[in-house]
Amino acid sequence: MKNIRLERMQKELLKIINSAFQGGISDPRLSGIDITKVKISTDLSSMKLYFAGFDKKMSDKEIVELLMKSSGFIKKQIAGARIMRTIPEIVFEYDKTNERIEKMDELFRQIAEEKRNNNYYDDDNDNGYYDNDDELLDEDLEDYDEYQDDIDNEDIEFEYDDIDDIEEE
C-alpha cells in the first residue's frame, strides 16, 4: 500500500476513533482521552493509537488497561465504517508530546529569565546591538580613541603623487 493511501487511512481512522471516544465509550474514566495519532503497520496487521488528556490520578498502566478493555468497541466502530477489510490489532501508547512541549517552554522561560537577570548582551558592540541606539557609551568609543591616538602620533601625510609613483613601479 502506498504511503499516501496509508496516511489517508490513518487520518480517517483518527476521526472515527475520536468520535467513538466522544460519545460512545461507557466508562467515564476514559471520557477525557484524546487519540492524538494513529500509526498503522504497512501490512495493516497492527495499529498503534497514541493517547493524551487523561486524568492524572490514574497511572499510564491503568489507562492502557482500560483502553485495552475498550478495544473491542473501537474495533466495532472501525468495522462499522467499512474502510478496512480486516481490523488490525490495537496497541495503545501514551503520547508524550505535550510533556515535551511543556519542558521546552520551561527551558525557554529559564533562558529568558537568565538573560534578563544577567543583563546578557554581546560585549562587542560593533555588530549594531546597542541598549539604546541614541546613546553612545564610553565602551563604544574606546576603540575609536585608540585608533585616533595612533594616527595622531604617526603624523601620516598622504599625497596623491605617491600613488602615481606606486602604480608606475
N, C-alpha and C positions, 0 to 999 in steps of 0.2 A: 504494500500500500504506500502511495506517495506521501511525502511529508505534509503536503498541503491538505490532502484528504484527512490525514490523521489529526492535524491541527483543527480542522473544521469539526471533526467528530468530538474532539476534546472540548471545544467551546460549547457545542450543543449539549454534551453530557453535563458540563458545568451548570448550564441553565436548568436542565431537568433536575439535577440533584439538589441545587439550591432551592428550587421551587418545592421540592419534596420536604426539605428541612423547614421551609417557611410555614407550612400548614399541615403537613401530613404525619409527622412523627408524633406519637402519643406521649413519649417520655418528656416531661417538662425540663429535665436537666439538659437536654440536647436542643432546646428551643433557641438558644443564643449562638449556636455554632454556625459559622460560615465556612463553606468549602471554597478555598481560595484558588486552588489549582487542581487540574485533573491531568494525569500522565498515563497514557496507555502504551503498553508494550507494542512493538511493531507487529508481533504475531497476534495481537488482540486477545491474548490469553490472560493478561493481568492488568489491573488498573490501580494506580496509586492516587488516593484522594488526600490532599493537604487541607488541614482544617485550622481554624483560628477562632477567637472570640468566644471562649467558653468561660464558665465560672471558675475562678482561681481557687475556690475552696477544694476542688477535686484535683487529683493528680492527673498527669498525662495518661498514665496507665489505665486509670479508672475511666477516663473519657474514651480511650481507644476500645476498652472492653464494651462500653455502652454502644459505641458506634458499630462494633463488630456484631453486636446483637441486632442492630437495626439494618445490617447489610442486606438481609433478605427483603426488607421493604424497599430498599434502594434498587436492588436488582429487579424487583417487580415493577418499579417506576420506569426503569430503563427498558424493560421488555415491553411495557405498555406503549412506549414511544415508538417502538418498531424501527429503530435506526441501526440495530445490530442483529445479526443472526444468532450469535451466541453471546451470552453475557459473561464478561470476564470476572475473574476472582478479584475481590476488592481488598486492598490493603490501605490502612489509614496511617497518616503520619502528621505530626504536629508541624505547622508552618511557623518557622522562627523568624520570618521576615520582619514582623513588627518589632520584635525584641531587638533585632539587629539595627533597625532604624532608630529606635529609642537610644541604643548605645552610641550610635554615630552622632545623633543630635546632642547627647550629653557631652561627648568629646568636643564637638564644635563649640558648645557653650563654654566648656572649660578653657579652650584655646582663646576664645574671645575675651573671657574674663582675665586670663593671664596677660593678654595684650593690653587690656585696659589698666590693669594693676601695675604692670612693669613699664608702662609707657613705651611700648615696643615700637621703635621707629628705626629706620635704616640710618646708620651713622654717616654714611656717605651721601650727602645731600645733593650731589651733582646730578642725580637722576630725576630731579624735579619733585620729589616728595617732601614737601615742607609742611610744618604745622600750620603756618599762616602764610599765604602767598605774598601778602602786602608787607610783611615784616622780615627784614634780613637779620639774621642772628650773627653774633660775633664769630661763631664757628664757621659760618658760611664764608666769611671774609678772610680767614686765616691763610688759606692757600693763595688767595689773590695778593695779600700783603707780602707774603714771602716771595712771590714771583716779581712783584713790583720792586722790592728791595734788591733782588738780583739784577734787574735791568738797570736800576739807578746806579749801582756800584760799578758796573762794567762800562758805563758811558758808551754805549753802542751807537756808532754813527753809520748811517747807511746812505749810499748814493746810488743812483741808477746807473752810473757809469761802471760801477763794479760788476753789475750784472752782465753788461755787454762784454767785459773782459773775460768773464767766466764762460760765456757762450762761445766765444771765439776759440777757446782752448780746446 
